[in-house]
Amino acid sequence: MTDKRKRHSGDYEVGYRKPPAEHRFAPGRSGNPKGRRKKVVETDKELLIRLLAEERKVPLDGKSVKMTRREALWRRLLAECQKSPKLLLEVLKILQLGGRAESSPAPDNDNLPTADAEIIERYLAAKVARPRSNKGGGDE
């Protein structure tokens, strides 16, 4: 059996899993010097951005329309704001703060510019003066 194996230099046998000495890794070097690639961990923010960018088919005015989840979310939020003036105030306040919600849930109208405050006051007065229609058909 040793007759079939090649002799390279000196007493070192060359064969299966025994490369010649000049082709072996140098001391301190491995076969994968950069190492295994690290697993990319997606942060919550990156996940949310990726999910909001996905396109979906959403029913709109009786038709199926393709839009991003972000746009669908905003459309739904604005539709809910039409039903609730308090929610509208909260959304406006968050938008005014640049997307950061404060810890206090109550809206603070003192910090609004006077023109914005007047618009909100007129809207709320009109909303309170207008009776809500009962679309459900049930008695209250």
Summary of the structure (lengths in Angstrom):
residues: 140
radius of gyration: 34.3
end to end distance: 98.3
largest distance: 105.5
contacts: 221
relative contact order: 0.05
helix: 42%
strand: 13%
